[in-house]
Amino acid sequence: MFSRLFYPIDWTLSCLASVLRLGAGKPGISASPPTSPLILYEFESCPFCRIAREQVSASGVTVQVKPCPKGGKRYRPEVVEKGGKAQFPYLIDPNVSAEGHPADMYESADIAHYLREQYGHAARPPIHWAGPVNHILSQFATVVRYLSGTIARPATAPEQPLLLYTSERSPGGRLVKEMLCSKELEYVWSPRSPDGLRTPTLKDPNADQTVTGGFAILRYLRRTYPSL
Ligand SMILES: N[C@@H](CCC(=O)N[C@@H](CS)C(=O)NCC(=O)O)C(=O)O
């Protein structure tokens, strides 16, 4: 839901989700950043995808997000084609070539471990040590966000992917990612802004626009990329 009236309530619920995750997803800096962005197929409300995203943020790695909400037809078929099954999260690292193939993997724990190993020993979010409690709290966060970012309401795909700067734990950033996910809008996600801009910030290379702040970005996306 998005309206001026509802935004403060939504933002507060998003803060609560970050509290439930004990602030996991603080933006880190990668010791050895990937040359090309990694590709992450996921959907915002998926508790396992959240765990992978938290490590992306903590590792300070840039990823190209291909949103795969339920009922989505834009990127879901790619996952089955490339990995063999519709399971999320699914990560492809086009930089690594063990036997001439890029690395790809499905499991959230494997993705988190891979990011730490491959791109510098960035901090592991404390909640990730908590085993099943980690998974349960991630599911609570999904419930607190009333499953936002689950169902596809696609918008026309822009020619070039949007650029989003926000950490995983940012309450406003989460609301933006939920909308991008439902609309199946692909974006290049960096947990930090390179030029010290306030986050969340969205850059739209298709319209040469830079928009800062959760509410302003949501309004921009709703107007520029209305659901079909
Ligand atoms: N053990 C996996 C579980 C992943 C999983 O169950 N993901 C669910 C979404 S939360 C899924 O892919 N469901 C199939 C679908 O959405 O079509 C992990 O940790 O990544």
The ligand as a Gaussian input file, in Angstrom:
#p B3LYP/6-31G(d) Opt

LIG

0 1
 N       16.844000     -23.830000       1.928000
 C       16.568000     -22.759000       1.002000
 C       15.075000     -22.471000       1.063000
 C       14.640000     -21.510000      -0.048000
 C       13.141000     -21.439000      -0.178000
 O       12.399000     -22.299000       0.351000
 N       12.673000     -20.428000      -0.881000
 C       11.247000     -20.331000      -1.173000
 C       10.774000     -18.873000      -1.036000
 S       10.875000     -18.293000       0.631000
 C       11.004000     -20.692000      -2.608000
 O       11.917000     -20.691000      -3.418000
 N        9.764000     -21.008000      -2.948000
 C        9.375000     -21.340000      -4.308000
 C        8.692000     -20.242000      -5.000000
 O        8.596000     -19.116000      -4.488000
 O        8.245000     -20.480000      -6.117000
 C       17.424000     -21.535000       1.350000
 O       17.872000     -21.411000       2.503000
 O       17.690000     -20.713000       0.465000

